[in-house]
Structure formats: C-alpha cells, structure tokens
C-alpha cells in the first residue's frame, strides 16, 4: 500500500474492536485458561493472551487517534447495532426512545482510550510477574487465570465507558467498570489484606459496589431529566437542545450528574470506598483505582462541558467539591501507615484537583492532569507493589532459611490499624503474629536492597509533588493557574494548601520507606523485583518525567487536540503561581525531611507528629472518623430498619397476627361461636361449620393422599377436557 | 382434526398427550416418566416456536385465533377463544421455555411419586398457557382457577416441612381474590352481553363509577397473584415450602398471570378507572419495591430472600404498566420475562445447592466460590442480572420502566417521586443480592463444607445436567441485555395500540 493511500484511509470502523479485542482475550482465557495453567508455561500464556488483547485495544486506540488527527480533528460516530427503540418516532409524539450501540471517536474519547489501553497494557504485563508471586504467597495458584479474565473485562467495560456516543452507553461502561472493581477488590475474597481468613476483602468489595450504586442513582436521575427534556441520550442532541433549555433544569441535571461523579471518582461525600478498595491486588489499585476507572467522573464532566458551561452555579459547586476533597483527603494521607493507603488518599486528593479543574471550566487542565496522574500514580502504585513483594520475599526468605518466624516489633498502635485489619477474625491455623508487608513501619532503608524500585518511586514522588520539570508540575500548575486567573480564589487556596500536603506526605513516605535503617528483618532481607515488573515501571517513569511535554505553555499541543471536541480556553502560564507552588512543595519536602528524614523512625517508635499535633493527628490517623459516622448513621440504621420491617412488621404483625389471628381467627369465630350462639338456624350453622370442616378436610385429605386420588384427579381433568373439546368438534 | 391442529389449541393442549402417556406408564420406572414429561414439554416448546413463526409482529391485533361458540344458554355467549398478540406472545414462550427447564431440574430432586409429580406439572402447563391465550372471560377464569389445583398439590405433596399450611394458604388466598373477579366477569357478561375480551374493549361505554368497581374486582384477583404489597403474605410461605421446580414456575410464570391480567383486562377494559387508579397503583408498587428489598435483605434463608425479592421486582413491573406510556408498558412486559429468567435461575441455583446441603441458612455458607467455581460464576451472573446490571437483561427492563415512570410524572402518575423512589430500589437490590452472594460464595469457608464432609461426600460443582438446565436461561440473560430489540419489536405494536386506548380515555 502506498503511503498516500494509507494516509487517506481512516480506521474509524475499527472502533468496536476496542471492546471486542479484550472480550476475545477474556473468552480465550475463560475457555483455555484452565488448560494452560496445567502446563509449565501456563501462567505466561494466560498473561500473554490478556496482555495481547489489551495491547490490541491500544493499537486500535492509536489508529483511531490517528484517524481523528488525519481528518483534521473531527470525530466520527460509528454505529454497531440497535439497542433499544421504543415508541414510534414517526407519530411525532416526541416520546420515542432511540438508543443504539454507537461508538464516538473524537479527540476527547481517543485520549481516554489511549490512557486506558496504554497504561492498561503496561499493567497487564506487570501483573504477569506480580500475580505469579501473589498467588503463591496467598496459596491459590488457580486464581491466576481469573485475575486476567477480570482485567480484560475491565478494559472492555472501560472502553464502552469512554467510547459511548450516548449517556446511556456511557452508563453501561460506568456500571461495568464498577462490577470489575467489585470483582477485583474482592479478588482475594476469602481473606483480609494480610491473607488471613476473613470477610474483610469481600466487605470492601461490596462497599465499593454499593457506594458506587448510590452515585449511579444520581446519574440515572440526571438521565431521566435529560431524556424527558431533550428526548434523547445522544451527546450531540442533548448539547444542542440544552442551549435553549431553562437553566434550572440544566442545574438539576448537572448536579445529579455530580452525585454520580462523586461515587465513581471518589469525591466527598462518597469517597469512602476507595481506601478500602486497596484490598485488591496492587495492579488493580494502580489500573482501576488510580489511573483509569476513578477518572471516569472527570471524563464525564469534560464530556458534558456544553452542559456545565451553561450554568456557572453548578460549576461552582463542582469546583468546590473537588477542591474540598483535594484538601480533606490530603490531610488524611499524612496520618496513614500503609504504603497503599497513603497513595489511595493521595489519589482521592488528586481526583479532587481534576474535578475542581473541570468544575471551573478548565477542561484541558483537568484532562491534562488526568493523563499525567495516570502515569505517575500508576508508577507509584506499581512501585509500591514492588516494595510489598520485596518485603514478602524477604519475609519468605527468613521463614524458609532457618531464621524461624521473623519477629515483628511491637508498635503499640493497634488502634491506628485500618478497618480491614481491625475486623480480623484470626484463624486458629495462624497463631503467630501476622506480618504486614504493606505497613511502612515495617520498612526503612529499602533504597539499598531495592535500588531500582527506589529510583522509580522517587520519580513518581517528584512528579506527584509537582516538582519542575516532572509531568505533575505542568498539569497541576495549569489547574492552579486557571483557578487563579478565573477568580476562583477559594478553590485556588484550597488546592495550593493541598499541594503543600501532597509534597509533605510523599516526602514522609520516601523517608519512611527507603531511608533510615530497616525496622523489620523482612525489610533487611527485601529483594529487588524481576524485569517483568520493573520494565513496565521504567516506561511509566519515563512518561512521568516527560509527560508534561503534552501541553507545554506556549505550545498548547493538548489544548489544540481537545479543542476539536470541547470548547477550551488556552491555559496560560502564571509565573507567580508556579513559583508559589514550587516553593511550597520544596518547603514541604524539607519539613518532611526535618521530621522523618533527619532522625529516621526507629522500630516501635510512634509517628513523630503524634505528640505535637495531638488530637489533630488522631483525626488524620483515623480518617476523621468518617467511616464510623457513616456506619452509625446509615448502615446500622438500614440494617435495623430492614430487620424491623422483616421480623416485626412483615412476619409477626402481618403474617402471624393479621393473617393467622385476625383473618383465620375471625373466620373460626364466625363459624364456631357467633353462628352457633346467635343464629339458631340450622342451615347457616351447617354451612359455616361445613366450610370450617371443609378446610380441615382438605388438609387432612392431603396428609393421607393416596396415589389413586391424585391419578383420578388427573384422569378426570383429562376426561373433562376431552369431553369439552369433543363436544366442540362434533357439534 | 382441524380443530386440534390450530396452532394455539395444539400448543395449549399438547401437554395432555403427555398426561395420557404418563397415566399409562408404570410408576416404578422413574426415568421413563421423567423423560416422557421432558419430551412432552420440549415438544410443546417446539410447537410454541412454530406459533412464533406464524406470529406477525407488525400486527397489533389478536392473531392466530381459534374461536368457536361454546356455551350459549340464557343469552350467554361464552366462546372457546384462544388468540395471541404482542402482550402475550412472550409470556406464552416463557411458559413453554421454563417448563422443560423446571422438569430437568427435578431429575434428582424429586424421587418420591415421580409419576404424580410429572402429571401435575404437565397439567399445570396447560392451565398457564390457557391463561395467556384465552380471550373469553369465562374461559380465562376456568384456566385461571385451574392452575391453582396442580400448584396446590405440587406444594402440598412435594413441599417442605410446612407444606400443607403453605398450600392451603396459597389456595385460599388466591381463591378469595378470584371470587371478586368472577362476580365482575358475570356482571360484564350479563350487562354488556358478551364475555369476549376484544368485543368488550370495542364496545366500551361502561360508566366511570361502575368501571372503578369492576377495576377493583379484577385488581383484587390480580394484585394477590402478583403479589402487590400488602397482599404478599402468601408468597414467602408458598415459595419457601414449594419444591424447586414449583418455585421456578411460581415465580417465573404464575406471578406473571397477575401482571398480565392487569394489561390484558384492567387497562383496556376499564381505561378511565385505570387512569384514576394509576397513582394509587404506582404508590403500592413503589412501596412494594422498597419494602420487598428491605425485607429481603433481612432474611437469613436464601430462598426466602429470593422470594421477597420478587415482591420488589414485580413492583417495578406494576409501576411500568401504570406509567401507561410505551416505555413503561414495554419495559413492564419485558421485565416480566426478565424476572422469569433471573428469578427462575436464582431458585434453580438455590435449589441445586440445597440438594447437596439440605440447608438454606446463609449463616452456614461462605467461601463456596473456591470450591465450586462454576456454580459461583453462574450465580454471580444471575445475581447481577437480578440487580439490573447494564449489559444484562434486568437493566433493560428496569431502565425502560423507570424512564417511563419518570415521564408519566408529568402525566398520569402526577409526580416523578414514584420513579425517584423506585430508582432508589435499584440500590437496595444491590444490597440484598450482593449480601446473598457474599454470604454464600465469598468470605471464609462456611461450616457447611465440613458438615457435608461428615456425611461422607464433599461439596461438588455443578454437573452437566445442572449446567444444561441453566445455560438456556443465561443465553437469554445476555441476549436481552445486549440486544433486546427483537423482543421489543414483538411487543411494540400491541403496546402502542393499548397506549392509544389509554390516551383516548385521558382526553
């Protein structure tokens, strides 16, 4: 094929393969995975199939992006099949529901596709190595296959989410990724995060699903409002019609949609599921709960830009929700000890940055930060996974090389342990103390034993902290600059303080994990990970360094790319903003060094901030007791009301008392007492008694039913029918 | 012979051929009896597919009619009149589809008096098919009452420990409602001079105040059958005590007779009254959705949990029907099918584990996914379908119902709050269904695993027969979820016709 021909070719029609490719991959693994795993090369085969499927989706994404670019930035809608057509459009009643499986390929959706499948594929590859070890530490090697099936399913669902041409198709992916999240958080469904037999992981999974469903209710209601106002779910139709709609209606739609965003993108007040979601294997935390799924809400708002920009009041609410979440979650991250929990709260906080950005109408800044965050947060999570594996290897090494059971020093802050761990139901089979490879208090000095991981982690940290010239610097700065210029002063300051905390808790983490002396024997014997794990990390590290080049001030590459889809204003670089945030980030790192780096934590020593901050630190440590509050107010009451309705109202009152006592009792009373005493008429008497007798008789006859009785009944029915039909026939 | 070869007569009464054969077979040869019943039901399913091929989906009217004068005394014109249209065709297919599946599920579950069991089951199919096809009120009533008898025996003979109580309650409760309907039928037949449903609809002209009484009388019979809150008290008893196959048919088909009654009779026969009653019916439906879901969550018995979930699910159907717009009614009809598929499958799955463990107490379960992976995966898919996950069938029905109900908020229902609260029921569905899935399949290994081992055998995964029983249901769970259009196409014209009748009554 000539070059000119291939350029004129577009690949839009490939869009359905975004979904088909991963579905194909998962089907292969469902059908042949078990057979593969009986072979020595089985795990590699399963992992390779899944990675290829995800990789194919990446190739399709790239081709689609190219097609968008080649056609001058204009997207296309690719029809696949009818979905739901209800009502007759020709009658003009204006009520017809027309929904199709149609893919939307434009610069915004292809951006998401590239992130999802690109980061997704890297994480698939990483997981080949990670899960190989994880299933062995957890002693269930058969579950390897299931992991990659779920991971492929996630890619498929996420692709539906980002490529749907209507709000409803987006919603299919939206709930689909929620399902995958449930399945993968509960991947080790029979244990807690430490591998002990427990309900903890499955509780975390359920919590995620149900919290998300609460958000989805908001999404659905937004959809209903939208449909009955605009008679459509299609993006373009809705956006066009919205321009002439009443602002009150748009405010309602956008705010109900925000409820959905709060669920999926873990914003106040529905963020509580995300920290618990860390129960999932680390690749899941990186892919679903950091890089892609949780950013769906940001995508949704960007996609709905034409709606949000119509109503500044709603935009303000969105921006404040994001900014408040950014700061609130950042404070909690400071008080966490679990390496993944810190990153989880950091993710909530960073999602807050993005939501604030798109709320202010800075869609490019929000999407830009979404992309760079996908790189560096995936990097951080996967590096954290590498650290955890390193510690588990060290622990394993000790247990198997005659060192006996490694002792873990007593830290004396059992109260600060996470939910999942406080619900421990200690299995009698594991009397010895359980080692927690994710607890930063068990770490220390890892830069010597795990040097590659250390450097990777450091790059991720600098990017997240927003240090020049790493990717996070550019994207975060664009958000801050937009807030500053657009006059969102409150948002600006909330985010700036959150950025300070970000640098601080990441600094704390670096000092605690990689510097000082090992606080546990397992950390002293930690081993570096294999290339299958570290190479994907290097790719992500590279992207975390150079990712800012996507939208450098003055060049605005990314802005111009998105401009084709959503109305944008080019973000301008504000030197004072950049200087303030850089100064604050550097200051935070220095302070973290003063507290955690200069005098490294000793084994058993409490957090140095605990004493000076007192109650404040207790609040951060315990996540401001939000989970406890929700439990007391919502969960416990729901259980109580259900039980009351079921046991008292439905059973004791309605079933036993009303039906048995009142209805049946009145009937008996009528037949036995009333009619006997007051109506001295033999006829009625006999009738009433007869009825009562009849009920008794039916039951009695049932008890001593004979075969003959049943048969004669069947025979008589048959005869009756034959007679009637015969009569009709012969008449 | 032509009479018997009319497609609808043939499909309705074909099971009687099986009854005849079953009567002649010796009761000792259980497998022969099972195969006879299965083949009969499969043949009936085949005939129903033939009916489907003859069915013209673009015709909104009753089709394939078999119509003969039957009883003509004292000026009464009672007819033998079977016909199908878009409102009933899917329910006929659901009946013929679920019957062989249910029979297959009894293969090892029913060992006692197999002959009688199969006889009743086959007879039951005749009654159910007749209900969905009868277009004469008198004939309808006969089929309606006729279904009670075999079900009464199925629960009363092959049921659980409190089967007698449950069977009698089921029988009396349903009878009580039916008597009111019988009175209304007689009134219509005498006053309007016809028992024929299409004729009565064409005739119209019943004064509004009388319509209301007639509406209530019919609704009494149907609302008990659905069952609508607060008339659901017979349901948990009947479901918990019924044998698995009985529960499948009870939830899958018999409850649909109630919802079907509303669209076939209440809406077109008494449109003014139906419009007047719509907000009240919607209110009961929404209470049922919320109440059923909350009560379901508090159950410790898996089967009872599923039983109460039916109260919630059928509430959605009722809400859709009384939204009185194409979205609501089409969604309602499709959701009848969906509920038959997913709740039927849930009962089958619960029955399959019960067969091995002899307990449904959720407390003793846990961690079964590891031991029985296929079982767990199928249960998960069915549970997700039941809680309305997009991409599976339940979502298509629930979504269109809610959409219709929301739209009716500015019309016949008068408030979007009905749809709003019903939508909250979707969250609650996730709560109870995930709770059940978690308690059985996730978490640490339950005590039942050891308990079963004590009896000398380990818990096993589903066998081939059990998987074959479930796979057809799963096919439709995915098909309707991903590509529901063929199903909507079947019901759309008749629903549009019904909506036109209702809209004419609104003005």
Interface residues (C-beta under 8 A of the other chain):
Chain A: X81 X82 X83 X84 X85 X86 X87 X88 X95 X96 X97 X140 X168 X171 X172 X174 X175 X176 X179 X182 X186 X189 X190 X191 X197 X198 X199 X202 X203 X205 X206 X209 X210 X213 X214 X216 X217 X220 X221 X223 X224 X225 X227 X228 X425 X427 X638 X639 X641 X642 X643 X645 X646 X647 X650 X654 X655 X658 X659 X695 X698 X699 X702 X703 X705 X707 X710 X711 X713 X714 X715 X717 X718 X721 X722 X724 X725 X728 X729
Chain B: X3 X4 X13 X16 X19 X20 X23 X27 X68 X70 X80 X113 X116 X119 X120 X123 X126 X146 X149 X153 X156 X157 X164 X167 X168 X169 X171 X172 X230 X233 X236 X237 X291 X294 X295 X297 X298 X299 X308 X325 X326 X327 X330 X331 X367 X369 X370 X384 X389 X390 X391 X395 X396 X399 X400 X402 X403 X406 X407 X410 X416 X419 X420 X423 X424 X426 X427 X430 X431 X434 X435 X438 X441 X442 X443 X444 X445 X483 X484 X485 X488 X492 X496
